[in-house]
């Protein structure tokens, strides 16, 4: 049963990435990590601020080991930013919510979104 739920959640996640017309922040965390727990608390205000401009998904590396491996996650927390079905940023460790807000603004401002999507991963 748990595998069925995880499989369904993975399919929903992948479909959301395919269909999103806004930036998608995927934050890889672990339930046992204090650093991840603190980061998630800090992100609550960020989520409220950008709710109409981007999607945020949190994936536990222990619950989704196949996605963790697929995206080469080796440190937590790691934030992947998807836009137009591709990864445009890879950020390791705690990120200041202001930095994340700036990424949303860059991606959702028509004149600069093309520049950011052509950048390499950080």
Secondary structure by P-SEA (a helix, b strand, c coil): caaaaaaaaaaaaaaaaaccccbbbbbbbbcccaaaaaaaaaaaaaaaaccccbbbbbbcccccaaaaaaaccccccbbbbbccccccccccccccaaaaaaaaaaaaccccaaaaaacccc
